Amino acid sequence: MAGVCRPGTGGGSTGVGGVVTPADPLGAELDPLTALAKSTAKAAHWTAQPLGKVVGNRDAVDLTNASFLKQYAIIFAASTILLVL
C-alpha cells in the first residue's frame, strides 16, 4: 500500500509535478463522459447528413412562385403587426 503513493509504482503514471495519477480501472469505453461525447457526435453526424442534402438542393424553393410569394406576404404582414404591437 505504501508503494502506491510513490512515483513510478502502483500502476499509475506520473503526472504534472510528480503527482501520481491512478490507472483507469474502467477503460475509455466505460467512461460516461466519453460515451456521452461519442453518442452526441454520432447524433450530430446523423442529423447533419439529411440537412446537408436539403441545403445542397438549392433549386427546391422557387422564389418566383406566386403561391410562395403570397404566403411570404401574409407571414411578413403578420410579423410586422406583431412587431408594432
Summary of the structure (lengths in Angstrom):
residues: 85
radius of gyration: 28.7
end to end distance: 73.1
largest distance: 82.2
contacts: 144
relative contact order: 0.06
helix: 67%
strand: 5%
